[in-house]
Amino acid sequence: MTERDHSQTEALDEPRLYPEDQAKVDAFLQRGVNAVERKPFRPFRLLMLLVVVVVGLSLFSQLLARWAGVY
């Protein structure tokens, strides 16, 4: 590593914000939506809900078509 590469690496390691600005960012990240513990995402539950909704709407459309005399 050359001297120039070493100085560029050190420049990247330095914080880019003033300490008071970094404190504001840290405080923001600790409150609100960022601090809420969430349940794990369950894709199978979402898939089942989607299947139930699609089947329900399909049955409703079939009943509506029969009631309207389309079939």
Secondary structure, DSSP 8 states (H G I E B T S, - for coil): --HHHHHHHHHHHS-SS-HHHHHHHHHHHTSGGGG-------HHHHHHHHHHHHHHHHHHHHHHHHHHT--
